[in-house]
Amino acid sequence: MVMRACSATSCTPPPTDRQVGMSLVEVLVSLLILGVGLLGAGLIQLNALKYTDSARMISQASFIAYDMLDRIRANFGADYAWQSGDVAPATSMAASVRDLDLLDFEANISQLAGDTAKGSIALDQREVTISISWDDSRAANAGNTRETFTLTSRVAVDPRPAR
């Protein structure tokens, strides 16, 4: 039996060995830890979105380059050498297949990354090199960082030597 010390005006409860409830400091510390954890999770999500966008751009550049390589193979006799500074041929009824292919190539590059995207097609004998570059500073966390996708392929088989 526990005895209470009482006086005429108040009665004090006996001391207990266990704590009841949480203090305000414990609540604030737990909220701080939760907040830091949520900020960390948000930062990881933001980085994942940036790198996913960069990977999407590389995939799209790959599709554009392979599409152009297929067009070059289908129309092997034409000269497809082109730089982004060159003006793509205007569409008209008299435009050749090569002109329409280059116009599509330029439009696809522009849709990929806007005005910052640049492309080129270099021909060396039977070897074609298609390069597409764009501004990727968002994923690299640095200014003026360019990503480049380059595809090099042989478009025709060397003729067999005469026997």
C-alpha positions in Angstrom: 0.0 0.0 0.0 1.3 3.4 -1.0 0.9 6.3 1.3 0.2 9.8 0.0 1.5 12.9 1.7 -1.4 15.2 2.1 -1.8 18.6 3.7 -4.8 20.7 4.3 -4.7 22.3 0.8 -3.2 19.7 -1.5 -2.4 16.1 -1.9 0.8 15.0 -3.9 0.7 11.7 -5.7 3.4 9.2 -4.9 6.5 9.1 -7.3 6.1 6.4 -10.1 8.9 4.5 -11.8 7.4 4.5 -15.3 6.9 7.4 -17.8 3.5 8.3 -19.0 3.2 9.8 -22.6 5.9 11.6 -24.7 7.6 14.9 -24.2 7.4 17.7 -26.7 11.1 17.3 -27.5 10.7 13.7 -28.5 7.9 14.6 -30.8 9.9 17.3 -32.5 12.9 15.0 -32.9 10.8 12.4 -34.5 9.2 15.0 -36.9 12.7 16.2 -37.8 13.9 12.6 -38.7 10.7 12.0 -40.7 11.1 15.3 -42.6 14.8 14.6 -43.5 13.7 11.1 -44.7 11.0 12.5 -46.9 13.3 15.1 -48.4 15.8 12.4 -49.2 13.1 10.3 -50.9 12.1 13.3 -52.9 15.7 14.0 -54.0 16.1 10.4 -55.1 12.8 10.7 -57.1 14.0 13.9 -58.7 17.3 12.4 -59.8 15.5 9.3 -61.1 13.3 11.5 -63.3 16.3 13.4 -64.7 18.2 10.2 -65.6 15.1 8.7 -67.1 14.6 11.7 -69.3 18.3 11.4 -70.4 17.9 7.7 -71.2 14.7 8.5 -73.2 16.6 11.1 -75.3 19.3 8.5 -76.0 16.7 5.9 -77.1 15.0 8.5 -79.3 18.3 9.5 -80.9 19.0 5.8 -81.6 15.6 5.4 -83.3 16.2 8.5 -85.4 19.7 7.4 -86.5 18.7 3.8 -87.3 15.7 5.2 -89.3 18.0 7.4 -91.3 20.5 4.5 -91.8 17.6 2.4 -93.3 16.7 5.2 -95.6 20.3 5.5 -96.8 20.5 1.8 -97.4 17.2 1.9 -99.4 18.5 4.7 -101.6 22.2 3.8 -101.7 23.1 5.7 -104.8 22.2 9.2 -103.4 24.7 11.5 -101.6 23.3 11.8 -98.1 26.2 13.9 -96.6 24.6 16.6 -94.4 25.4 18.9 -91.5 22.9 20.7 -89.2 24.1 24.0 -90.6 23.0 22.9 -94.1 19.5 23.9 -95.1 17.3 20.9 -95.6 15.6 20.8 -99.0 12.2 22.3 -99.1 9.3 19.9 -99.8 7.8 20.1 -103.3 6.5 17.8 -105.9 9.9 17.8 -107.6 11.8 16.9 -104.4 13.8 13.7 -104.6 13.6 10.8 -102.1 17.0 12.0 -100.6 15.6 15.5 -100.1 12.5 14.2 -98.3 14.6 11.8 -96.2 16.9 14.7 -95.1 13.9 16.9 -94.4 12.4 14.1 -92.2 15.8 13.6 -90.4 16.0 17.4 -89.6 12.4 17.5 -88.4 13.0 14.4 -86.2 16.1 15.9 -84.6 14.3 19.2 -84.0 11.4 17.3 -82.3 13.9 15.4 -80.2 15.5 18.3 -78.4 14.4 21.5 -80.1 16.8 24.1 -81.4 19.8 22.8 -79.3 19.8 19.5 -81.2 22.3 19.0 -84.1 22.8 16.2 -86.5 25.2 15.2 -89.2 25.6 12.4 -91.8 29.1 11.6 -93.0 29.8 9.3 -95.9 33.2 7.6 -96.4 33.1 5.1 -99.3 30.5 2.5 -98.1 30.6 3.6 -94.4 28.0 6.0 -93.0 28.4 7.8 -89.7 25.3 9.4 -88.3 25.7 11.7 -85.2 23.0 13.4 -83.2 23.8 15.7 -80.3 21.7 17.7 -77.9 21.9 19.8 -74.7 21.8 17.4 -71.7 22.9 19.8 -68.9 19.8 18.9 -66.9 20.9 15.3 -66.3 24.6 16.2 -65.9 23.9 18.9 -63.3 26.3 21.2 -65.3 25.8 23.9 -67.9 26.5 23.4 -71.6 26.8 19.6 -71.4 26.1 17.9 -74.7 25.2 14.3 -75.2 26.0 12.7 -78.5 24.8 9.5 -80.1 26.9 8.2 -83.0 26.0 5.4 -85.3 28.5 4.0 -87.7 27.7 1.3 -90.2 28.6 -0.1 -93.5 25.8 0.3 -96.0 27.0 -1.9 -98.8 29.1 -5.0 -99.3 32.5 -4.6 -101.0 32.4 -6.0 -104.5 34.1 -9.4 -104.9 37.4 -9.2 -106.7 37.4 -10.7 -110.2 39.0 -14.1 -110.4 
